[in-house]
Amino acid sequence: MPLLKDVKETEEIRKKKNLIRIMTWIIVAIALVLVWYFTK
């Protein structure tokens, strides 16, 4: 069943991409908070 393996791999890639997106937003949010905190 190579098809099922492909589906699983695309699912893993999608999960990784979502995780990267979430991490990026968290880093951006922290950076904005720090900038706001130090410039006020």
RAJOZI-V341648 format. One record per residue. N is the residue number from 1. BURIAL is + if it has 9 or more other C-alpha atoms within 8 Angstrom, else -. Layout:
N | BURIAL
N | BURIAL
This chain:
1 | -
2 | -
3 | -
4 | -
5 | -
6 | -
7 | -
8 | -
9 | -
10 | -
11 | -
12 | -
13 | -
14 | -
15 | -
16 | -
17 | -
18 | -
19 | -
20 | -
21 | -
22 | -
23 | -
24 | -
25 | -
26 | -
27 | -
28 | -
29 | -
30 | -
31 | -
32 | -
33 | -
34 | -
35 | -
36 | -
37 | -
38 | -
39 | -
40 | -
